[in-house]
């Protein structure tokens, strides 16, 4: 069995060994370019996973804690962190299985980026492909929308001379520049910087909230309503469902079979950021967060907060690229531009993908509630239910299990244990995440539309301060008149 595993590993690495050696041999270009631009190591994958996972939800988790209460907020983070790590592991196993089978058939992926829907197609057929493609693209589309909404929401706390809708126009144009980033190979420095930025922001939120102390008369009444409870839970489901780009990150690795536990370690690090920050902000402000979905709104304006806002803006630009790049790939394949070697032509071809994202961010600028809606209706299927079912159906026969590239861990009970966990995830996420979560998040989302309206100019902005009338004075009398 051990020799078989080594043989499989050689097959899986395939062209990635060539790519690695090319990366080393291209010293003539620029060592700095290779250092900052061309990534494919285990560390690059870890930075990409951790940076992509923690994004703008860092600012909405205190809002979720106000809906859930402190204890439920902490428990749901730990629970969904484990569930997300398991389904990311399943996706990695299915990718390796698909790639191994194809490379045994002498298929060359040198100029082709493998995506999740192609894995489903190769292992389970076109119906699975179509379902996976629909959910994955819709989720990534709204994931990009959320990043754009977050940019406008955050910059408003530095400069409120422009309303949030105008800032959405501006940042939509800025984020469109991600069309020039070829693939996940080229996110090395961005992933590293992105994680530094969210680390600073998380600890700023924690320390600033503790130093601020509890507001006068603070209340911690959550959970108070079932609608709010399940809305908060689905935002956390969304938080740890950032592995819709797992396949693309794996494909950018030189040795993708090493990805198996990367997402788990990324999640463990992310928990060191999300648990302290969400707990501290909720402790300090309590129920005030129910009407302030962005944690920046309640913290005092100073240099440290403004620096955190700027860092999150840059990070949201990076995360926009993470969410949008797989959509670029799908679009390129659809119009036959995916294997084009001219980056300028590919960038021009990608621009139409940004337009609907821009439009939807203007229509639904509900920062916070939109996370829960996307989490319940899209994330629940995209990165929890479909991977769990796909793993069961791929290895449902004894022959498939026997010839599998990767056997489930022994400490989890091998195939019986893996299938039991998969069944639990499917039932739990369908009932709690999609069922109750979808019901609650849609009620909340419709409430936002009723309260603020579509295309609202400035979501959750404080009302303009009216100039106070001048003190009462006698009307001016012209005493010189008639002289």
Backbone torsions as a table, in degrees:
resi	resn	phi	psi	omega
1	UNK	NA	-36.6	-178.3
2	UNK	-65.3	-41.9	178.4
3	UNK	-64.0	-37.5	178.2
4	UNK	-61.7	-40.5	-180.0
5	UNK	-65.3	-38.0	178.9
6	UNK	-65.9	-39.5	178.9
7	UNK	-64.0	-41.8	179.0
8	UNK	-62.6	-42.1	-179.1
9	UNK	-60.2	-38.8	179.5
10	UNK	-63.6	-39.7	179.3
11	UNK	-66.6	-43.7	-175.7
12	UNK	-63.6	-40.7	-178.8
13	UNK	-61.3	-41.9	174.4
14	UNK	44.6	-126.4	-175.5
15	UNK	-70.3	-10.9	-177.1
16	UNK	-68.8	-26.4	174.3
17	UNK	-65.0	-41.9	178.3
18	UNK	-63.4	-41.5	-179.4
19	UNK	-64.2	-38.7	179.7
20	UNK	-65.0	-43.6	-178.4
21	UNK	-68.3	-33.8	176.4
22	UNK	-65.2	-38.1	178.7
23	UNK	-61.8	-36.4	-179.3
24	UNK	-76.0	-31.4	-173.8
25	UNK	-85.0	-7.9	-174.7
26	UNK	-91.3	39.4	179.9
27	UNK	-63.9	-23.1	-177.9
28	UNK	-64.2	-31.9	-179.4
29	UNK	-65.3	-77.6	178.9
30	UNK	-171.9	125.1	178.3
31	UNK	-63.4	-35.8	179.4
32	UNK	-65.7	-39.8	179.0
33	UNK	-61.7	-43.4	178.8
34	UNK	-66.3	-36.5	-177.8
35	UNK	-67.2	-41.3	-173.8
36	UNK	-98.2	-20.6	-167.2
37	UNK	-112.0	-40.4	-170.7
38	UNK	-102.9	99.6	-178.3
39	UNK	-113.2	153.0	178.1
40	UNK	-172.3	11.1	-177.1
41	UNK	-88.0	174.2	175.0
42	UNK	-60.6	-38.3	-179.0
43	UNK	-67.1	-39.3	176.7
44	UNK	-60.3	-43.6	-180.0
45	UNK	-63.9	-40.2	179.5
46	UNK	-64.5	-45.7	178.5
47	UNK	-62.5	-39.9	179.4
48	UNK	-63.5	-44.9	-179.2
49	UNK	-65.4	-47.4	-177.4
50	UNK	-67.5	-42.5	-179.1
51	UNK	-65.9	-40.9	-178.1
52	UNK	-72.0	-31.8	-174.3
53	UNK	-73.3	-37.6	-168.6
54	UNK	-90.0	-29.4	169.0
55	UNK	16.1	-142.7	-173.0
56	UNK	-75.0	-12.1	178.5
57	UNK	-63.4	-19.1	175.1
58	UNK	-54.3	-34.5	-176.7
59	UNK	-84.5	-18.1	-178.2
60	UNK	-102.7	-11.3	-179.9
61	UNK	-63.8	-37.7	174.0
62	UNK	-59.1	-37.1	175.1
63	UNK	-60.1	-42.1	177.4
64	UNK	-65.6	-37.6	177.7
65	UNK	-62.9	-36.4	178.8
66	UNK	-67.4	-25.3	177.3
67	UNK	-83.8	-34.4	-174.4
68	UNK	-94.1	-30.4	-167.0
69	UNK	93.2	159.2	-173.9
70	UNK	-61.6	-50.9	-174.6
71	UNK	-63.5	-49.0	179.8
72	UNK	-63.4	-36.7	178.9
73	UNK	-60.8	-45.4	179.7
74	UNK	-66.4	-46.4	-177.3
75	UNK	-64.5	-40.0	179.1
76	UNK	-66.6	-36.3	176.9
77	UNK	-62.6	-46.3	180.0
78	UNK	-64.6	-42.5	-176.7
79	UNK	-66.2	-51.2	-178.5
80	UNK	-72.3	-24.9	172.6
81	UNK	-62.2	-42.8	177.3
82	UNK	-67.7	-44.2	179.3
83	UNK	-61.4	-43.4	179.4
84	UNK	-64.1	-39.2	178.8
85	UNK	-64.7	-38.6	179.5
86	UNK	-66.5	-46.2	-178.4
87	UNK	-70.6	-29.6	172.4
88	UNK	-64.3	-38.9	175.5
89	UNK	-61.2	-42.7	179.0
90	UNK	-62.2	-43.2	179.0
91	UNK	-60.8	-41.8	179.8
92	UNK	-65.0	-38.4	178.5
93	UNK	-64.3	-44.1	-179.5
94	UNK	-67.1	-36.6	176.6
95	UNK	-61.7	-48.5	-178.8
96	UNK	-63.2	-39.6	178.0
97	UNK	-62.0	-46.5	-179.9
98	UNK	-63.4	-47.5	-176.0
99	UNK	-65.7	-38.9	179.0
100	UNK	-61.7	-46.2	179.7
101	UNK	-61.6	-42.8	-177.9
102	UNK	-69.0	-39.8	-179.2
103	UNK	-72.0	-26.0	171.6
104	UNK	-66.8	-26.6	176.5
105	UNK	-88.6	10.6	177.8
106	UNK	67.5	27.7	175.2
107	UNK	-78.6	134.0	-176.8
108	UNK	-105.5	123.0	-179.6
109	UNK	-104.8	22.8	-171.9
110	UNK	-58.9	-44.0	-179.7
111	UNK	-111.8	28.8	-176.2
112	UNK	-136.2	127.9	177.2
113	UNK	-91.8	119.1	178.0
114	UNK	-72.3	137.9	178.5
115	UNK	-125.0	166.1	-173.0
116	UNK	-57.7	-42.5	-177.8
117	UNK	-66.2	-28.3	177.0
118	UNK	-73.6	-34.4	174.7
119	UNK	-62.4	-46.4	178.8
120	UNK	-62.7	-39.5	179.1
121	UNK	-63.3	-46.0	-177.5
122	UNK	-68.5	-31.5	-176.5
123	UNK	-94.7	-33.1	-170.4
124	UNK	-129.2	-9.5	176.0
125	UNK	107.8	176.1	-169.8
126	UNK	-68.7	-30.8	-179.2
127	UNK	-66.4	-42.6	174.9
128	UNK	-63.4	-41.1	178.8
129	UNK	-58.1	-46.6	-176.4
130	UNK	-64.6	-42.8	178.3
131	UNK	-64.4	-47.3	179.4
132	UNK	-61.1	-41.2	179.8
133	UNK	-64.3	-43.5	-178.7
134	UNK	-63.0	-49.9	-178.5
135	UNK	-66.9	-43.8	-175.9
136	UNK	-64.4	-46.5	-178.5
137	UNK	-66.8	-40.2	179.7
138	UNK	-65.4	-41.8	178.7
139	UNK	-63.7	-46.1	-179.0
140	UNK	-66.3	-33.8	176.1
141	UNK	-60.7	-50.2	-179.5
142	UNK	-74.0	-26.9	173.2
143	UNK	-62.1	-40.0	176.2
144	UNK	-67.8	-38.9	177.5
145	UNK	-59.4	-44.1	-178.4
146	UNK	-62.1	-39.7	178.8
147	UNK	-63.8	-39.1	-179.9
148	UNK	-67.9	-41.2	175.9
149	UNK	-61.7	-41.2	-179.1
150	UNK	-63.8	-37.2	177.9
151	UNK	-59.3	-48.4	-178.9
152	UNK	-65.9	-39.0	-179.7
153	UNK	-64.2	-40.7	-176.4
154	UNK	-74.3	-45.9	-175.6
155	UNK	-63.7	-25.3	179.8
156	UNK	-61.7	-28.8	-178.5
157	UNK	-78.4	-8.6	172.4
158	UNK	-100.2	-44.0	-176.6
159	UNK	-134.4	103.6	-179.3
160	UNK	-99.0	17.4	175.8
161	UNK	-70.2	-25.4	175.4
162	UNK	-111.6	145.8	178.0
163	UNK	-76.4	168.8	-174.9
164	UNK	-66.4	-32.2	179.4
165	UNK	-65.7	-40.3	177.6
166	UNK	-64.4	-40.2	177.1
167	UNK	-64.4	-32.1	176.9
168	UNK	-64.0	-41.2	175.6
169	UNK	-57.3	-47.0	-175.4
170	UNK	-65.2	-48.6	-176.8
171	UNK	-73.9	-22.8	172.8
172	UNK	-61.9	-41.8	177.7
173	UNK	-66.7	-39.8	179.4
174	UNK	-64.5	-45.2	-177.3
175	UNK	-68.8	-21.4	178.1
176	UNK	-63.8	-18.7	179.5
177	UNK	-69.3	-11.5	177.5
178	UNK	-65.9	-11.7	177.4
179	UNK	-62.6	-18.3	-178.2
180	UNK	-88.2	-4.8	177.7
181	UNK	-88.9	114.1	-170.3
182	UNK	-60.0	-51.2	-174.9
183	UNK	-160.0	-175.5	-179.9
184	UNK	-70.0	-13.8	171.6
185	UNK	-58.4	-29.8	-168.8
186	UNK	-99.3	18.1	178.5
187	UNK	-103.7	14.9	-174.1
188	UNK	-54.1	-59.6	-176.3
189	UNK	-70.1	-33.0	-178.7
190	UNK	-67.7	-40.8	178.7
191	UNK	-64.3	-42.1	180.0
192	UNK	-62.5	-49.7	-179.9
193	UNK	-65.6	-38.2	-179.6
194	UNK	-59.8	-41.1	-179.8
195	UNK	-70.4	-36.2	174.8
196	UNK	-61.3	-40.0	-177.9
197	UNK	-66.1	-44.4	-179.8
198	UNK	-71.7	-30.3	176.4
199	UNK	-63.8	-45.4	176.9
200	UNK	-60.0	-47.8	-176.7
201	UNK	-61.4	-42.9	-179.2
202	UNK	-61.4	-44.5	-178.1
203	UNK	-77.0	-25.9	171.7
204	UNK	-63.6	-47.9	179.9
205	UNK	-58.3	-41.5	-178.1
206	UNK	-65.9	-53.9	-175.1
207	UNK	-68.4	-43.3	-178.8
208	UNK	-62.9	-37.6	179.8
209	UNK	-68.8	-41.3	178.9
210	UNK	-65.3	-43.6	179.5
211	UNK	-67.3	-34.7	178.5
212	UNK	-66.4	-36.3	-177.8
213	UNK	78.6	175.8	-178.6
214	UNK	-75.6	138.2	177.9
215	UNK	-68.0	157.3	-177.3
216	UNK	-62.5	130.0	178.8
217	UNK	70.0	27.0	-177.6
218	UNK	-58.8	140.3	177.4
219	UNK	-124.8	141.9	176.1
220	UNK	-123.3	76.9	-172.2
221	UNK	-89.8	-9.0	-178.6
222	UNK	-67.2	145.3	-2.0
223	UNK	-85.7	133.9	-177.4
224	UNK	-110.0	-27.9	-179.3
225	UNK	-136.4	143.8	178.5
226	UNK	-60.9	-37.5	-179.6
227	UNK	-60.5	-47.2	179.9
228	UNK	-67.0	-37.6	-177.6
229	UNK	-61.3	-50.2	-177.5
230	UNK	-75.2	-25.0	173.4
231	UNK	-64.9	-45.6	177.8
232	UNK	-63.6	-39.5	-179.6
233	UNK	-63.7	-39.0	-178.6
234	UNK	-74.1	-24.5	172.9
235	UNK	-65.9	-36.9	177.0
236	UNK	-72.0	-35.8	172.3
237	UNK	-56.6	-42.6	177.5
238	UNK	-65.2	-40.3	-178.2
239	UNK	-55.9	-45.7	-176.2
240	UNK	-98.9	22.9	175.7
241	UNK	-113.6	32.0	-177.6
242	UNK	-82.9	11.5	-176.4
243	UNK	-95.6	29.9	173.1
244	UNK	-71.0	-14.8	178.9
245	UNK	-106.9	17.6	-177.6
246	UNK	-57.8	-45.5	-176.5
247	UNK	-63.1	-42.4	180.0
248	UNK	-66.0	-37.9	176.8
249	UNK	-65.7	-42.5	177.4
250	UNK	-61.4	-42.5	-177.9
251	UNK	-65.7	-24.1	177.8
252	UNK	-80.2	-5.9	-179.8
253	UNK	-85.2	149.6	175.7
254	UNK	-72.2	-32.9	178.4
255	UNK	-132.4	82.3	-172.1
256	UNK	-64.5	-20.0	-179.8
257	UNK	-68.7	-9.8	178.2
258	UNK	-87.1	3.7	-174.9
259	UNK	-75.5	-21.0	-165.3
260	UNK	-37.8	-50.7	-174.5
261	UNK	-104.5	4.7	-176.1
262	UNK	-62.1	-43.0	-176.4
263	UNK	-66.1	-34.6	177.6
264	UNK	-63.2	-45.8	179.3
265	UNK	-67.1	-34.2	175.5
266	UNK	-64.6	-41.6	179.2
267	UNK	-63.8	-41.8	178.9
268	UNK	-59.9	-40.2	177.8
269	UNK	-67.6	-42.8	-179.3
270	UNK	-59.3	-37.5	178.8
271	UNK	-63.1	-29.9	176.9
272	UNK	-69.0	-15.8	177.2
273	UNK	-97.3	-43.5	-172.2
274	UNK	-77.5	-38.7	-177.1
275	UNK	-66.1	-50.8	179.8
276	UNK	-64.5	-42.3	-174.7
277	UNK	-68.3	-47.1	-179.2
278	UNK	-64.6	-40.5	-179.8
279	UNK	-64.9	-43.7	-177.1
280	UNK	-67.4	-43.4	-179.0
281	UNK	-66.1	-41.3	178.7
282	UNK	-66.1	-39.4	177.5
283	UNK	-60.1	-39.7	-175.3
284	UNK	-77.7	-37.3	-169.9
285	UNK	-116.0	-15.5	173.8
286	UNK	53.3	-130.0	-173.0
287	UNK	-68.9	-12.8	175.7
288	UNK	-58.5	-27.8	-178.4
289	UNK	-68.0	-19.5	179.4
290	UNK	-60.7	-26.9	178.7
291	UNK	-111.0	11.7	178.2
292	UNK	-138.7	90.2	-175.0
293	UNK	-73.7	-15.3	177.3
294	UNK	-105.0	118.9	-175.6
295	UNK	-59.7	-27.4	179.8
296	UNK	-61.5	-26.2	-174.3
297	UNK	-63.2	-26.9	-174.0
298	UNK	-101.5	-12.7	-179.0
299	UNK	-87.0	144.3	-176.4
300	UNK	-64.1	142.5	-179.7
301	UNK	-72.5	121.8	174.8
302	UNK	-156.9	-177.1	-175.7
303	UNK	-63.0	-38.6	-178.3
304	UNK	-66.5	-40.7	179.0
305	UNK	-67.8	-43.0	-179.6
306	UNK	-62.7	-36.9	177.9
307	UNK	-65.1	-41.6	177.6
308	UNK	-62.8	-40.4	178.8
309	UNK	-61.9	-45.7	180.0
310	UNK	-61.9	-43.6	179.5
311	UNK	-63.0	-40.6	179.0
312	UNK	-68.2	-32.0	175.9
313	UNK	-63.0	-45.1	178.7
314	UNK	-64.5	-42.1	-179.3
315	UNK	-64.9	-36.4	178.8
316	UNK	-68.0	-31.4	172.4
317	UNK	-62.0	-43.4	178.9
318	UNK	-64.1	-46.0	-178.0
319	UNK	-67.5	-32.4	173.2
320	UNK	-58.0	-43.9	178.0
321	UNK	-62.8	-40.9	178.2
322	UNK	-59.4	-45.0	-176.8
323	UNK	-74.5	-32.6	-172.6
324	UNK	-87.3	-28.2	-176.2
325	UNK	-57.6	-44.1	175.2
326	UNK	-60.5	-33.8	176.2
327	UNK	-66.6	-38.0	175.1
328	UNK	-58.8	-43.8	-179.1
329	UNK	-61.9	-45.3	180.0
330	UNK	-60.7	-44.7	-179.7
331	UNK	-64.0	-42.9	178.0
332	UNK	-59.4	-42.8	179.5
333	UNK	-65.8	-36.3	-179.1
334	UNK	-65.2	-40.1	-176.6
335	UNK	-99.0	5.2	175.3
336	UNK	78.2	26.1	-178.6
337	UNK	-109.1	1.7	-170.2
338	UNK	-63.8	-34.7	-176.9
339	UNK	-99.1	12.4	176.2
340	UNK	-67.8	134.6	-176.7
341	UNK	-86.4	-12.8	179.4
342	UNK	-85.7	113.6	-179.5
343	UNK	-67.9	-31.0	179.1
344	UNK	-66.3	-41.4	178.1
345	UNK	-66.2	-41.3	178.9
346	UNK	-65.5	-39.7	179.4
347	UNK	-62.5	-43.6	178.6
348	UNK	-63.1	-39.0	-179.6
349	UNK	-68.5	-27.3	-177.0
350	UNK	-78.3	-22.9	-171.9
351	UNK	-54.3	-38.4	179.4
352	UNK	-58.7	-21.3	179.8
353	UNK	-67.3	-32.0	-174.8
354	UNK	-74.0	-28.5	-172.7
355	UNK	-61.1	-50.5	178.4
356	UNK	-64.3	-30.6	177.0
357	UNK	-63.8	-47.3	177.7
358	UNK	-56.4	-47.9	-177.5
359	UNK	-62.9	-47.2	-177.4
360	UNK	-65.6	-33.0	178.0
361	UNK	-66.5	-28.4	178.1
362	UNK	-80.7	-34.8	-178.9
363	UNK	-71.7	-45.2	-174.6
364	UNK	-119.0	74.8	-175.5
365	UNK	-85.9	32.9	-171.3
366	UNK	-88.0	79.9	-178.7
367	UNK	-62.7	121.5	-177.5
368	UNK	109.3	-72.5	178.8
369	UNK	-58.2	-33.8	-179.1
370	UNK	-67.1	-29.4	177.3
371	UNK	-60.4	-47.0	-178.3
372	UNK	-65.1	-38.9	179.9
373	UNK	-64.8	-46.6	177.4
374	UNK	-63.5	-38.7	-179.9
375	UNK	-61.7	-45.4	-175.3
376	UNK	-75.6	-41.6	-172.8
377	UNK	-87.7	-28.4	-173.6
378	UNK	-116.8	-51.5	-177.7
379	UNK	-61.5	-38.4	-177.6
380	UNK	-54.3	-41.1	179.6
381	UNK	-86.3	-44.7	-171.5
382	UNK	-60.1	-48.0	-171.2
383	UNK	-118.3	3.8	176.4
384	UNK	-121.3	-62.9	-172.5
385	UNK	-71.3	-50.1	-176.3
386	UNK	-63.3	-46.9	177.1
387	UNK	-60.3	-40.1	-179.6
388	UNK	-64.4	-45.0	178.2
389	UNK	-67.4	-39.8	-179.7
390	UNK	-61.5	-38.5	178.8
391	UNK	-65.3	-42.7	179.4
392	UNK	-63.6	-47.7	-176.4
393	UNK	-72.2	-31.8	178.0
394	UNK	-65.1	-38.9	-174.8
395	UNK	-112.6	29.6	-178.1
396	UNK	-71.0	-26.8	-179.9
397	UNK	-90.9	152.2	179.2
398	UNK	-62.0	-37.5	-179.7
399	UNK	-63.8	-42.2	179.3
400	UNK	-65.0	-39.6	179.1
401	UNK	-67.4	-37.7	-178.5
402	UNK	-67.1	-38.4	-176.5
403	UNK	-95.5	8.1	-177.6
404	UNK	-60.5	140.2	177.8
405	UNK	-63.0	-40.3	-176.5
406	UNK	-124.5	123.0	175.6
407	UNK	-86.8	142.9	177.1
408	UNK	-60.2	155.7	-177.9
409	UNK	-59.3	141.3	-178.9
410	UNK	-66.6	-36.9	-176.5
411	UNK	-68.9	-13.1	176.8
412	UNK	-99.8	4.6	177.5
413	UNK	91.0	24.3	178.4
414	UNK	52.4	-134.7	-172.4
415	UNK	-69.3	-38.6	179.4
416	UNK	-61.3	-46.0	179.3
417	UNK	-64.6	-42.7	-179.2
418	UNK	-63.4	-44.8	-179.4
419	UNK	-67.4	-33.2	177.5
420	UNK	-66.1	-44.6	177.8
421	UNK	-62.3	-43.1	179.5
422	UNK	-60.5	-43.6	179.8
423	UNK	-63.3	-41.0	178.4
424	UNK	-62.1	-44.1	-179.0
425	UNK	-62.2	-44.7	-178.8
426	UNK	-60.7	-47.6	-177.8
427	UNK	-67.5	-48.0	-177.1
428	UNK	-61.6	-50.6	-175.9
429	UNK	-68.3	-36.2	179.2
430	UNK	-66.9	-44.0	-176.6
431	UNK	-77.6	-52.7	-174.3
432	UNK	-83.2	-47.5	-177.0
433	UNK	-73.8	-56.9	-177.7
434	UNK	-78.8	-44.3	-176.6
435	UNK	-69.3	-76.9	-179.4
436	UNK	-64.8	-40.9	-179.8
437	UNK	-64.7	-41.9	178.3
438	UNK	-64.4	-41.4	177.3
439	UNK	-60.5	-48.6	-176.3
440	UNK	-68.4	-45.2	-175.6
441	UNK	-68.9	-33.8	178.2
442	UNK	-69.9	-38.4	175.9
443	UNK	-61.1	-45.3	179.5
444	UNK	-64.5	-41.0	-178.5
445	UNK	-65.5	-44.3	177.9
446	UNK	-63.5	-36.3	176.8
447	UNK	-61.5	-39.6	178.2
448	UNK	-64.4	-40.3	178.9
449	UNK	-64.6	-43.2	179.6
450	UNK	-64.6	-36.3	-176.6
451	UNK	-78.4	-46.8	-172.6
452	UNK	-107.2	-24.6	-178.9
453	UNK	84.1	157.6	173.8
454	UNK	-70.2	155.5	179.9
455	UNK	57.9	26.3	-178.7
456	UNK	-59.2	140.6	-171.0
457	UNK	-74.3	-34.6	-175.5
458	UNK	-152.2	88.4	-174.8
459	UNK	-66.2	126.4	178.5
460	UNK	58.2	26.8	175.1
461	UNK	-79.9	144.9	176.6
462	UNK	-64.6	145.2	-180.0
463	UNK	-61.8	147.1	179.7
464	UNK	-61.5	140.7	-179.7
465	UNK	-79.9	120.3	-179.8
466	UNK	-79.6	138.2	178.0
467	UNK	-65.9	131.9	-178.3
468	UNK	-71.4	142.5	-178.9
469	UNK	-66.8	149.8	179.5
470	UNK	-65.6	152.1	179.5
471	UNK	-59.6	152.9	-177.2
472	UNK	-59.0	132.7	177.3
473	UNK	-144.0	156.0	179.1
474	UNK	-70.3	145.2	177.7
475	UNK	-61.2	146.4	-178.8
476	UNK	-66.9	132.1	178.6
477	UNK	-116.3	128.8	179.0
478	UNK	-85.5	98.0	-176.1
479	UNK	-74.8	-10.1	-179.1
480	UNK	-87.7	-6.1	-174.9
481	UNK	-65.3	134.3	175.0
482	UNK	85.3	-1.9	177.8
483	UNK	-76.5	NA	NA
